[in-house]
Amino acid sequence: MARKIRAEEEEAAIDMTPMLDIVFIMLIFFIVTTVFVKDAGIEVNKPEANMATMPKNANIFIAITADGDVWMDKREVKVESVRSNIERLLAEQPSDVVIIQADIEAEHGVVVKVMDQVKAAGIDRISVAARGA
């Protein structure tokens, strides 16, 4: 009789393998579908604004320093190559808005050139970042 009781106890064990498989599949799913923000890679001194808001679905940032240097995806790029970089980023992750973080001392001409490159890449919604007052 002792053998019969031990056999029943061994059969009552729960196999955790299928549950772990499902957990790993869900983890992979959430990692793949997560939105990754493409930060500019440098901090600029933004001008102040009373009505500054952040678009919810923005994930491409372009920073323009006071010296006129343009930064995208944590590296410095030329103004002429902004379009190709945005097209590359859009291929990785589609977006309909780009945020330009221009320094308060940045030249207006450089900002306009960058905005033209963004428009040429096919994005119509461009936001200029500012600090909330």
Secondary structure, 3 states (H helix, E strand, C coil): CHHHHHHHHHHCCCCCHHHHHHHHHHHHHHHHHCCCCECCCCCCCCCEECCCCCCCCCCEEEEECCCCCEEECCEEECHHHHHHHHHHHHHHCCCCEEEEEECCCCCHHHHHHHHHHHHHCCCCEEEECCEEC
